[in-house]
Amino acid sequence: MPYLERDGDVFVLYLGNEGQTDNENRFHPDWIDAFHGLLDEVEGSEGPAALVTVATGKFYSNGLDTDWLFANFDKNCWYLDRVHTLYTRLLTFPMATVAAVNGHAFGAGAMLALSHDFRVMRADRGYWCLPEVHLGMPFTVAMNALVTGRLTNQVAVEAMTTGRRYGADDAIAAAIVDDKAEADQVLAAAVARAAALAGNRKPNLPVIKRALHARTLEGLAVVTTEENLAFAP
């Protein structure tokens, strides 16, 4: 389960289990609930603050919990809409958010990183990738809205239709991430970026974010059905 630490004005939300150095950090429904609970805790704090998410080991997040999904496929649309709430929550979060992409970010996990204001990626290894085209999986209407809203059209075309794996330098060139750092400095670089923005936690910030991402949020609000899932771009 995810857990929370604090570094000065910056809340650091770890995506994996405390004490476990390597985890794929997939989005089990209980994990989603725990993530929202920690965001509630952060949001309930007072004063200047910012948020960083990070993991440890090989993965930032491998996205959907496919074991749970295929074992509960009658709930697939409900589950996908629960995943979408992660993206909406982060896009509109009332303080600066930075993803410290410490390792692989695949599929829905790559989209989680996209939902932050900024991203710092490990320089030497690890990929940001949308592999759905290779897995025979559609993008939901909401996921399509997120990716096309956060990336330029041609980068979205490449990422979504080829499943390209972007290392840090290529991800920076494509404006998927904002910066890179050595493996042992990814978290520190993300915390420094977030700390510089902690003073921007003011009532107008979520208003700005909602206006900035209005079209993406509209797409994220579309309820997933068997019909629109089958024909999602």
C-alpha positions in Angstrom: 0.0 0.0 0.0 1.2 3.6 -0.6 2.5 5.6 2.3 3.4 9.1 3.2 6.4 11.0 4.4 7.3 14.7 4.6 10.4 16.7 3.7 9.9 20.2 4.9 7.0 21.7 2.9 6.9 18.7 0.6 4.7 15.7 1.1 6.3 12.6 -0.4 3.8 9.9 -1.3 5.5 6.5 -2.0 3.5 4.3 -4.3 4.8 1.0 -2.9 4.8 -0.9 0.3 6.9 0.6 3.1 10.0 -1.4 3.6 9.7 -3.2 0.3 12.3 -2.0 -2.2 10.7 -3.3 -5.4 7.1 -3.4 -6.4 5.2 -2.9 -9.6 2.7 -0.6 -7.8 -0.3 -1.7 -9.7 -3.7 -0.1 -9.1 -5.6 -2.6 -7.1 -8.9 -1.1 -5.9 -7.7 -1.1 -2.3 -4.5 0.7 -3.5 -6.7 3.3 -5.2 -8.6 3.8 -2.0 -5.4 4.1 0.0 -3.9 6.6 -2.5 -7.0 8.8 -2.2 -6.9 8.6 1.6 -3.3 9.9 1.6 -4.2 12.7 -0.7 -7.0 13.6 1.7 -4.5 13.8 4.4 -2.2 16.0 2.4 -5.1 18.2 1.3 -6.1 18.6 5.0 -2.8 20.1 6.0 -2.3 23.8 6.4 0.3 26.2 5.1 2.7 26.1 2.1 2.9 22.6 0.7 3.6 20.6 -2.5 3.3 16.9 -3.4 5.8 14.5 -4.8 5.0 10.9 -5.8 7.8 8.3 -6.1 8.5 4.6 -5.7 11.6 2.5 -5.1 13.3 -0.1 -7.2 12.7 -1.0 -10.9 9.2 0.5 -11.3 7.4 3.8 -10.7 4.1 2.0 -11.6 3.1 -0.7 -14.0 -0.5 0.6 -14.0 -3.6 -1.6 -14.1 -3.8 -4.5 -11.7 -4.5 -7.0 -14.6 -4.7 -10.0 -12.2 -7.6 -8.3 -10.3 -9.2 -7.0 -13.5 -9.3 -10.4 -15.3 -10.5 -12.1 -12.1 -13.3 -9.5 -11.8 -14.0 -8.7 -15.4 -17.7 -8.1 -14.7 -16.5 -5.0 -12.9 -14.1 -3.8 -15.6 -15.9 -0.5 -16.4 -16.3 0.3 -12.7 -12.6 -0.4 -12.1 -11.4 1.7 -15.0 -13.5 4.6 -13.8 -11.9 4.2 -10.3 -8.5 4.4 -12.1 -9.6 7.6 -13.9 -10.3 9.2 -10.5 -6.5 9.2 -9.8 -5.9 11.3 -12.8 -8.7 13.8 -12.1 -7.6 14.1 -8.5 -4.0 14.9 -9.4 -4.8 17.3 -12.3 -6.9 19.4 -10.0 -4.9 18.9 -6.8 -4.7 22.2 -4.8 -0.9 22.4 -4.7 2.0 21.8 -7.0 2.6 18.1 -7.9 5.8 16.5 -9.2 6.2 12.9 -10.2 9.7 11.5 -9.4 9.8 8.7 -12.0 12.3 6.5 -10.5 11.8 3.6 -12.9 9.5 2.1 -15.5 6.2 3.9 -15.9 3.9 1.8 -18.1 0.3 2.1 -19.3 -1.9 3.5 -16.6 1.2 4.1 -14.5 2.6 6.3 -17.3 -0.7 8.2 -17.3 -0.4 8.7 -13.5 2.9 10.5 -14.1 1.3 12.6 -16.9 -1.4 13.7 -14.4 1.2 15.6 -12.3 2.2 19.2 -13.0 5.8 18.2 -13.6 7.9 15.1 -14.0 11.5 14.3 -13.2 12.8 11.0 -14.7 15.7 8.7 -13.8 18.5 9.4 -16.3 20.2 6.1 -16.8 17.4 3.5 -17.1 13.7 3.1 -17.0 11.1 3.8 -19.7 7.9 5.8 -20.0 5.6 3.7 -22.3 2.0 3.2 -23.4 2.1 -0.5 -24.5 -1.7 -0.9 -25.1 -1.3 -1.3 -28.9 0.9 -4.3 -28.3 -1.4 -5.8 -25.7 -4.6 -5.5 -27.8 -6.1 -3.1 -25.2 -8.2 0.0 -26.0 -7.7 3.3 -24.4 -10.8 4.5 -22.6 -12.4 7.8 -23.6 -11.0 9.2 -20.3 -7.5 7.9 -20.9 -7.5 9.2 -24.5 -8.5 12.6 -23.2 -5.7 12.6 -20.6 -2.9 11.6 -23.1 -4.0 13.9 -25.9 -4.6 16.7 -23.4 -1.1 16.4 -21.9 1.0 15.7 -24.9 1.3 17.3 -28.3 -0.7 15.5 -31.0 2.2 13.9 -32.8 3.8 12.7 -29.6 0.5 11.2 -28.6 0.2 9.5 -32.0 3.6 8.0 -31.6 3.1 7.0 -28.0 -0.3 5.5 -28.4 0.0 3.8 -31.8 3.6 2.5 -31.7 4.0 1.7 -28.0 7.4 3.4 -28.1 9.5 3.1 -24.9 10.9 6.5 -24.1 14.1 6.8 -22.0 14.8 10.1 -20.2 16.4 12.0 -23.0 13.8 11.0 -25.5 11.0 11.8 -23.0 12.5 15.2 -22.4 12.7 15.9 -26.1 9.1 14.9 -26.5 8.0 17.1 -23.5 6.7 14.0 -21.7 8.9 14.8 -18.8 10.5 18.0 -17.7 13.9 17.0 -16.3 16.1 14.0 -15.5 18.4 13.1 -12.6 20.8 10.3 -11.6 19.1 7.4 -9.9 20.1 8.5 -6.4 19.0 12.1 -7.1 15.6 11.7 -8.7 13.7 12.1 -5.5 15.8 15.0 -4.3 15.4 16.8 -7.7 11.7 16.4 -7.6 11.5 17.6 -4.0 13.6 20.6 -4.8 11.3 21.5 -7.7 8.2 21.0 -5.6 9.6 23.0 -2.6 10.2 26.0 -4.9 6.4 25.9 -5.7 5.1 25.2 -2.2 4.2 28.9 -1.7 1.8 28.8 -4.6 -0.7 26.8 -2.5 -3.4 29.4 -2.6 -7.2 29.2 -3.2 -6.8 30.3 -6.8 -4.4 27.4 -7.8 -7.1 24.7 -8.2 -9.3 27.2 -10.1 -6.4 27.8 -12.5 -5.8 24.1 -12.9 -9.5 23.3 -13.6 -9.6 26.0 -16.3 -6.3 24.9 -17.7 -7.3 21.2 -18.0 -11.0 21.8 -18.7 -11.2 19.8 -21.9 -9.2 16.9 -20.4 -11.3 16.9 -17.3 -14.5 16.8 -19.5 -13.1 13.6 -21.1 -12.1 12.1 -17.8 -15.7 12.6 -16.6 -17.1 10.3 -19.3 -18.4 7.1 -17.7 -16.8 4.0 -19.2 -19.3 1.6 -20.7 -18.9 -1.6 -22.7 -20.0 0.4 -25.8 -17.6 3.3 -25.5 -14.8 1.1 -24.3 -15.0 -1.0 -27.4 -14.8 2.0 -29.7 -12.4 4.2 -27.6 -9.7 5.6 -29.8 
